[in-house]
């Protein structure tokens, strides 16, 4: 009986990790992704989102939720977003597949 409860608990933990693990890692590592110049921003900012891979349509569509898409910055894996609010900047930094967020010149 006790073994069955332990297996159920382990199973529930694995399901929770599958469902929420990526979000938890994103929250834990978000501060390291934001350029220090953007940490105290209160007004909408223009940013460059750097990815460690070539983005596909899914990634581009997802990034458009956080600001106005303004093209690429020199390479295909550097996406320019304009008018990113402070709340969206925080949410953007929690995406695990975003390598870093830089302030746009």
Phi and psi in radians as a Rosetta constraint file:
Dihedral C 1 N 2 CA 2 C 2 CIRCULARHARMONIC -1.170 0.35
Dihedral N 2 CA 2 C 2 N 3 CIRCULARHARMONIC -0.654 0.35
Dihedral C 2 N 3 CA 3 C 3 CIRCULARHARMONIC -1.086 0.35
Dihedral N 3 CA 3 C 3 N 4 CIRCULARHARMONIC -0.647 0.35
Dihedral C 3 N 4 CA 4 C 4 CIRCULARHARMONIC -1.158 0.35
Dihedral N 4 CA 4 C 4 N 5 CIRCULARHARMONIC -0.667 0.35
Dihedral C 4 N 5 CA 5 C 5 CIRCULARHARMONIC -1.171 0.35
Dihedral N 5 CA 5 C 5 N 6 CIRCULARHARMONIC -0.693 0.35
Dihedral C 5 N 6 CA 6 C 6 CIRCULARHARMONIC -1.131 0.35
Dihedral N 6 CA 6 C 6 N 7 CIRCULARHARMONIC -0.763 0.35
Dihedral C 6 N 7 CA 7 C 7 CIRCULARHARMONIC -1.096 0.35
Dihedral N 7 CA 7 C 7 N 8 CIRCULARHARMONIC -0.684 0.35
Dihedral C 7 N 8 CA 8 C 8 CIRCULARHARMONIC -1.119 0.35
Dihedral N 8 CA 8 C 8 N 9 CIRCULARHARMONIC -0.743 0.35
Dihedral C 8 N 9 CA 9 C 9 CIRCULARHARMONIC -1.131 0.35
Dihedral N 9 CA 9 C 9 N 10 CIRCULARHARMONIC -0.738 0.35
Dihedral C 9 N 10 CA 10 C 10 CIRCULARHARMONIC -1.134 0.35
Dihedral N 10 CA 10 C 10 N 11 CIRCULARHARMONIC -0.731 0.35
Dihedral C 10 N 11 CA 11 C 11 CIRCULARHARMONIC -1.081 0.35
Dihedral N 11 CA 11 C 11 N 12 CIRCULARHARMONIC -0.762 0.35
Dihedral C 11 N 12 CA 12 C 12 CIRCULARHARMONIC -1.118 0.35
Dihedral N 12 CA 12 C 12 N 13 CIRCULARHARMONIC -0.683 0.35
Dihedral C 12 N 13 CA 13 C 13 CIRCULARHARMONIC -1.128 0.35
Dihedral N 13 CA 13 C 13 N 14 CIRCULARHARMONIC -0.739 0.35
Dihedral C 13 N 14 CA 14 C 14 CIRCULARHARMONIC -1.108 0.35
Dihedral N 14 CA 14 C 14 N 15 CIRCULARHARMONIC -0.728 0.35
Dihedral C 14 N 15 CA 15 C 15 CIRCULARHARMONIC -1.110 0.35
Dihedral N 15 CA 15 C 15 N 16 CIRCULARHARMONIC -0.735 0.35
Dihedral C 15 N 16 CA 16 C 16 CIRCULARHARMONIC -1.105 0.35
Dihedral N 16 CA 16 C 16 N 17 CIRCULARHARMONIC -0.704 0.35
Dihedral C 16 N 17 CA 17 C 17 CIRCULARHARMONIC -1.136 0.35
Dihedral N 17 CA 17 C 17 N 18 CIRCULARHARMONIC -0.680 0.35
Dihedral C 17 N 18 CA 18 C 18 CIRCULARHARMONIC -1.147 0.35
Dihedral N 18 CA 18 C 18 N 19 CIRCULARHARMONIC -0.752 0.35
Dihedral C 18 N 19 CA 19 C 19 CIRCULARHARMONIC -1.300 0.35
Dihedral N 19 CA 19 C 19 N 20 CIRCULARHARMONIC -0.688 0.35
Dihedral C 19 N 20 CA 20 C 20 CIRCULARHARMONIC -2.057 0.35
Dihedral N 20 CA 20 C 20 N 21 CIRCULARHARMONIC -0.056 0.35
Dihedral C 20 N 21 CA 21 C 21 CIRCULARHARMONIC -1.043 0.35
Dihedral N 21 CA 21 C 21 N 22 CIRCULARHARMONIC -0.792 0.35
Dihedral C 21 N 22 CA 22 C 22 CIRCULARHARMONIC -1.112 0.35
Dihedral N 22 CA 22 C 22 N 23 CIRCULARHARMONIC -0.707 0.35
Dihedral C 22 N 23 CA 23 C 23 CIRCULARHARMONIC -1.140 0.35
Dihedral N 23 CA 23 C 23 N 24 CIRCULARHARMONIC -0.713 0.35
Dihedral C 23 N 24 CA 24 C 24 CIRCULARHARMONIC -1.141 0.35
Dihedral N 24 CA 24 C 24 N 25 CIRCULARHARMONIC -0.719 0.35
Dihedral C 24 N 25 CA 25 C 25 CIRCULARHARMONIC -1.131 0.35
Dihedral N 25 CA 25 C 25 N 26 CIRCULARHARMONIC -0.711 0.35
Dihedral C 25 N 26 CA 26 C 26 CIRCULARHARMONIC -1.065 0.35
Dihedral N 26 CA 26 C 26 N 27 CIRCULARHARMONIC -0.757 0.35
Dihedral C 26 N 27 CA 27 C 27 CIRCULARHARMONIC -1.137 0.35
Dihedral N 27 CA 27 C 27 N 28 CIRCULARHARMONIC -0.733 0.35
Dihedral C 27 N 28 CA 28 C 28 CIRCULARHARMONIC -1.197 0.35
Dihedral N 28 CA 28 C 28 N 29 CIRCULARHARMONIC -0.488 0.35
Dihedral C 28 N 29 CA 29 C 29 CIRCULARHARMONIC -1.929 0.35
Dihedral N 29 CA 29 C 29 N 30 CIRCULARHARMONIC 0.125 0.35
Dihedral C 29 N 30 CA 30 C 30 CIRCULARHARMONIC -1.068 0.35
Dihedral N 30 CA 30 C 30 N 31 CIRCULARHARMONIC -0.709 0.35
Dihedral C 30 N 31 CA 31 C 31 CIRCULARHARMONIC -1.076 0.35
Dihedral N 31 CA 31 C 31 N 32 CIRCULARHARMONIC -0.553 0.35
Dihedral C 31 N 32 CA 32 C 32 CIRCULARHARMONIC -1.316 0.35
Dihedral N 32 CA 32 C 32 N 33 CIRCULARHARMONIC -0.206 0.35
Dihedral C 32 N 33 CA 33 C 33 CIRCULARHARMONIC -1.589 0.35
Dihedral N 33 CA 33 C 33 N 34 CIRCULARHARMONIC -0.373 0.35
Dihedral C 33 N 34 CA 34 C 34 CIRCULARHARMONIC -1.589 0.35
Dihedral N 34 CA 34 C 34 N 35 CIRCULARHARMONIC 2.313 0.35
Dihedral C 34 N 35 CA 35 C 35 CIRCULARHARMONIC -1.033 0.35
Dihedral N 35 CA 35 C 35 N 36 CIRCULARHARMONIC 2.372 0.35
Dihedral C 35 N 36 CA 36 C 36 CIRCULARHARMONIC -0.953 0.35
Dihedral N 36 CA 36 C 36 N 37 CIRCULARHARMONIC -0.501 0.35
Dihedral C 36 N 37 CA 37 C 37 CIRCULARHARMONIC -1.205 0.35
Dihedral N 37 CA 37 C 37 N 38 CIRCULARHARMONIC -0.271 0.35
Dihedral C 37 N 38 CA 38 C 38 CIRCULARHARMONIC -1.797 0.35
Dihedral N 38 CA 38 C 38 N 39 CIRCULARHARMONIC -0.102 0.35
Dihedral C 38 N 39 CA 39 C 39 CIRCULARHARMONIC -1.166 0.35
Dihedral N 39 CA 39 C 39 N 40 CIRCULARHARMONIC -0.559 0.35
Dihedral C 39 N 40 CA 40 C 40 CIRCULARHARMONIC -1.825 0.35
Dihedral N 40 CA 40 C 40 N 41 CIRCULARHARMONIC 0.325 0.35
Dihedral C 40 N 41 CA 41 C 41 CIRCULARHARMONIC -1.219 0.35
Dihedral N 41 CA 41 C 41 N 42 CIRCULARHARMONIC 2.387 0.35
Dihedral C 41 N 42 CA 42 C 42 CIRCULARHARMONIC -2.074 0.35
Dihedral N 42 CA 42 C 42 N 43 CIRCULARHARMONIC -0.481 0.35
Dihedral C 42 N 43 CA 43 C 43 CIRCULARHARMONIC -1.662 0.35
Dihedral N 43 CA 43 C 43 N 44 CIRCULARHARMONIC 2.801 0.35
Dihedral C 43 N 44 CA 44 C 44 CIRCULARHARMONIC -0.967 0.35
Dihedral N 44 CA 44 C 44 N 45 CIRCULARHARMONIC 2.442 0.35
Dihedral C 44 N 45 CA 45 C 45 CIRCULARHARMONIC -2.192 0.35
Dihedral N 45 CA 45 C 45 N 46 CIRCULARHARMONIC 2.738 0.35
Dihedral C 45 N 46 CA 46 C 46 CIRCULARHARMONIC -1.686 0.35
Dihedral N 46 CA 46 C 46 N 47 CIRCULARHARMONIC 2.265 0.35
Dihedral C 46 N 47 CA 47 C 47 CIRCULARHARMONIC -2.332 0.35
Dihedral N 47 CA 47 C 47 N 48 CIRCULARHARMONIC 2.876 0.35
Dihedral C 47 N 48 CA 48 C 48 CIRCULARHARMONIC -2.075 0.35
Dihedral N 48 CA 48 C 48 N 49 CIRCULARHARMONIC 2.130 0.35
Dihedral C 48 N 49 CA 49 C 49 CIRCULARHARMONIC -1.686 0.35
Dihedral N 49 CA 49 C 49 N 50 CIRCULARHARMONIC 2.110 0.35
Dihedral C 49 N 50 CA 50 C 50 CIRCULARHARMONIC -1.796 0.35
Dihedral N 50 CA 50 C 50 N 51 CIRCULARHARMONIC 2.263 0.35
Dihedral C 50 N 51 CA 51 C 51 CIRCULARHARMONIC -2.000 0.35
Dihedral N 51 CA 51 C 51 N 52 CIRCULARHARMONIC 2.655 0.35
Dihedral C 51 N 52 CA 52 C 52 CIRCULARHARMONIC -1.557 0.35
Dihedral N 52 CA 52 C 52 N 53 CIRCULARHARMONIC 0.197 0.35
Dihedral C 52 N 53 CA 53 C 53 CIRCULARHARMONIC -2.606 0.35
Dihedral N 53 CA 53 C 53 N 54 CIRCULARHARMONIC 2.957 0.35
Dihedral C 53 N 54 CA 54 C 54 CIRCULARHARMONIC -1.380 0.35
Dihedral N 54 CA 54 C 54 N 55 CIRCULARHARMONIC 2.078 0.35
Dihedral C 54 N 55 CA 55 C 55 CIRCULARHARMONIC -1.236 0.35
Dihedral N 55 CA 55 C 55 N 56 CIRCULARHARMONIC 2.569 0.35
Dihedral C 55 N 56 CA 56 C 56 CIRCULARHARMONIC -1.799 0.35
Dihedral N 56 CA 56 C 56 N 57 CIRCULARHARMONIC 3.123 0.35
Dihedral C 56 N 57 CA 57 C 57 CIRCULARHARMONIC -0.979 0.35
Dihedral N 57 CA 57 C 57 N 58 CIRCULARHARMONIC -0.684 0.35
Dihedral C 57 N 58 CA 58 C 58 CIRCULARHARMONIC -0.970 0.35
Dihedral N 58 CA 58 C 58 N 59 CIRCULARHARMONIC -0.810 0.35
Dihedral C 58 N 59 CA 59 C 59 CIRCULARHARMONIC -1.147 0.35
Dihedral N 59 CA 59 C 59 N 60 CIRCULARHARMONIC -0.747 0.35
Dihedral C 59 N 60 CA 60 C 60 CIRCULARHARMONIC -1.092 0.35
Dihedral N 60 CA 60 C 60 N 61 CIRCULARHARMONIC -0.766 0.35
Dihedral C 60 N 61 CA 61 C 61 CIRCULARHARMONIC -1.111 0.35
Dihedral N 61 CA 61 C 61 N 62 CIRCULARHARMONIC -0.696 0.35
Dihedral C 61 N 62 CA 62 C 62 CIRCULARHARMONIC -1.147 0.35
Dihedral N 62 CA 62 C 62 N 63 CIRCULARHARMONIC -0.715 0.35
Dihedral C 62 N 63 CA 63 C 63 CIRCULARHARMONIC -1.142 0.35
Dihedral N 63 CA 63 C 63 N 64 CIRCULARHARMONIC -0.564 0.35
Dihedral C 63 N 64 CA 64 C 64 CIRCULARHARMONIC -1.122 0.35
Dihedral N 64 CA 64 C 64 N 65 CIRCULARHARMONIC -0.319 0.35
Dihedral C 64 N 65 CA 65 C 65 CIRCULARHARMONIC -1.216 0.35
Dihedral N 65 CA 65 C 65 N 66 CIRCULARHARMONIC -0.385 0.35
Dihedral C 65 N 66 CA 66 C 66 CIRCULARHARMONIC -1.742 0.35
Dihedral N 66 CA 66 C 66 N 67 CIRCULARHARMONIC -0.274 0.35
Dihedral C 66 N 67 CA 67 C 67 CIRCULARHARMONIC -3.024 0.35
Dihedral N 67 CA 67 C 67 N 68 CIRCULARHARMONIC -3.111 0.35
Dihedral C 67 N 68 CA 68 C 68 CIRCULARHARMONIC -1.481 0.35
Dihedral N 68 CA 68 C 68 N 69 CIRCULARHARMONIC 2.114 0.35
Dihedral C 68 N 69 CA 69 C 69 CIRCULARHARMONIC -1.138 0.35
Dihedral N 69 CA 69 C 69 N 70 CIRCULARHARMONIC 2.225 0.35
Dihedral C 69 N 70 CA 70 C 70 CIRCULARHARMONIC -2.197 0.35
Dihedral N 70 CA 70 C 70 N 71 CIRCULARHARMONIC 0.438 0.35
Dihedral C 70 N 71 CA 71 C 71 CIRCULARHARMONIC 1.660 0.35
Dihedral N 71 CA 71 C 71 N 72 CIRCULARHARMONIC -2.849 0.35
Dihedral C 71 N 72 CA 72 C 72 CIRCULARHARMONIC -1.813 0.35
Dihedral N 72 CA 72 C 72 N 73 CIRCULARHARMONIC 2.771 0.35
Dihedral C 72 N 73 CA 73 C 73 CIRCULARHARMONIC -2.046 0.35
Dihedral N 73 CA 73 C 73 N 74 CIRCULARHARMONIC 1.598 0.35
Dihedral C 73 N 74 CA 74 C 74 CIRCULARHARMONIC 1.267 0.35
Dihedral N 74 CA 74 C 74 N 75 CIRCULARHARMONIC -0.838 0.35
Dihedral C 74 N 75 CA 75 C 75 CIRCULARHARMONIC -2.185 0.35
Dihedral N 75 CA 75 C 75 N 76 CIRCULARHARMONIC 2.897 0.35
Dihedral C 75 N 76 CA 76 C 76 CIRCULARHARMONIC -1.210 0.35
Dihedral N 76 CA 76 C 76 N 77 CIRCULARHARMONIC -0.401 0.35
Dihedral C 76 N 77 CA 77 C 77 CIRCULARHARMONIC -1.656 0.35
Dihedral N 77 CA 77 C 77 N 78 CIRCULARHARMONIC 0.218 0.35
Dihedral C 77 N 78 CA 78 C 78 CIRCULARHARMONIC -2.078 0.35
Dihedral N 78 CA 78 C 78 N 79 CIRCULARHARMONIC 1.897 0.35
Dihedral C 78 N 79 CA 79 C 79 CIRCULARHARMONIC -1.835 0.35
Dihedral N 79 CA 79 C 79 N 80 CIRCULARHARMONIC 2.268 0.35
Dihedral C 79 N 80 CA 80 C 80 CIRCULARHARMONIC -1.573 0.35
Dihedral N 80 CA 80 C 80 N 81 CIRCULARHARMONIC 2.265 0.35
Dihedral C 80 N 81 CA 81 C 81 CIRCULARHARMONIC -2.176 0.35
Dihedral N 81 CA 81 C 81 N 82 CIRCULARHARMONIC 2.361 0.35
Dihedral C 81 N 82 CA 82 C 82 CIRCULARHARMONIC -1.927 0.35
Dihedral N 82 CA 82 C 82 N 83 CIRCULARHARMONIC 2.704 0.35
Dihedral C 82 N 83 CA 83 C 83 CIRCULARHARMONIC 1.000 0.35
Dihedral N 83 CA 83 C 83 N 84 CIRCULARHARMONIC 0.797 0.35
Dihedral C 83 N 84 CA 84 C 84 CIRCULARHARMONIC -1.496 0.35
Dihedral N 84 CA 84 C 84 N 85 CIRCULARHARMONIC 2.065 0.35
Dihedral C 84 N 85 CA 85 C 85 CIRCULARHARMONIC -1.252 0.35
Dihedral N 85 CA 85 C 85 N 86 CIRCULARHARMONIC 2.871 0.35
Dihedral C 85 N 86 CA 86 C 86 CIRCULARHARMONIC -1.063 0.35
Dihedral N 86 CA 86 C 86 N 87 CIRCULARHARMONIC -0.675 0.35
Dihedral C 86 N 87 CA 87 C 87 CIRCULARHARMONIC -1.147 0.35
Dihedral N 87 CA 87 C 87 N 88 CIRCULARHARMONIC -0.749 0.35
Dihedral C 87 N 88 CA 88 C 88 CIRCULARHARMONIC -1.210 0.35
Dihedral N 88 CA 88 C 88 N 89 CIRCULARHARMONIC -0.549 0.35
Dihedral C 88 N 89 CA 89 C 89 CIRCULARHARMONIC -1.108 0.35
Dihedral N 89 CA 89 C 89 N 90 CIRCULARHARMONIC -0.735 0.35
Dihedral C 89 N 90 CA 90 C 90 CIRCULARHARMONIC -1.121 0.35
Dihedral N 90 CA 90 C 90 N 91 CIRCULARHARMONIC -0.798 0.35
Dihedral C 90 N 91 CA 91 C 91 CIRCULARHARMONIC -1.125 0.35
Dihedral N 91 CA 91 C 91 N 92 CIRCULARHARMONIC -0.690 0.35
Dihedral C 91 N 92 CA 92 C 92 CIRCULARHARMONIC -1.106 0.35
Dihedral N 92 CA 92 C 92 N 93 CIRCULARHARMONIC -0.686 0.35
Dihedral C 92 N 93 CA 93 C 93 CIRCULARHARMONIC -1.213 0.35
Dihedral N 93 CA 93 C 93 N 94 CIRCULARHARMONIC -0.288 0.35
Dihedral C 93 N 94 CA 94 C 94 CIRCULARHARMONIC -1.502 0.35
Dihedral N 94 CA 94 C 94 N 95 CIRCULARHARMONIC -0.090 0.35
Dihedral C 94 N 95 CA 95 C 95 CIRCULARHARMONIC -1.316 0.35
Dihedral N 95 CA 95 C 95 N 96 CIRCULARHARMONIC 2.122 0.35
Dihedral C 95 N 96 CA 96 C 96 CIRCULARHARMONIC -1.077 0.35
Dihedral N 96 CA 96 C 96 N 97 CIRCULARHARMONIC -0.575 0.35
Dihedral C 96 N 97 CA 97 C 97 CIRCULARHARMONIC -1.450 0.35
Dihedral N 97 CA 97 C 97 N 98 CIRCULARHARMONIC 0.004 0.35
Dihedral C 97 N 98 CA 98 C 98 CIRCULARHARMONIC -1.548 0.35
Dihedral N 98 CA 98 C 98 N 99 CIRCULARHARMONIC 2.119 0.35
Dihedral C 98 N 99 CA 99 C 99 CIRCULARHARMONIC -1.300 0.35
Dihedral N 99 CA 99 C 99 N 100 CIRCULARHARMONIC -0.839 0.35
Dihedral C 99 N 100 CA 100 C 100 CIRCULARHARMONIC -2.847 0.35
Dihedral N 100 CA 100 C 100 N 101 CIRCULARHARMONIC 2.852 0.35
Dihedral C 100 N 101 CA 101 C 101 CIRCULARHARMONIC -2.181 0.35
Dihedral N 101 CA 101 C 101 N 102 CIRCULARHARMONIC 2.100 0.35
Dihedral C 101 N 102 CA 102 C 102 CIRCULARHARMONIC -1.923 0.35
Dihedral N 102 CA 102 C 102 N 103 CIRCULARHARMONIC 2.687 0.35
Dihedral C 102 N 103 CA 103 C 103 CIRCULARHARMONIC -1.301 0.35
Dihedral N 103 CA 103 C 103 N 104 CIRCULARHARMONIC 2.295 0.35
Dihedral C 103 N 104 CA 104 C 104 CIRCULARHARMONIC -1.353 0.35
Dihedral N 104 CA 104 C 104 N 105 CIRCULARHARMONIC 2.488 0.35
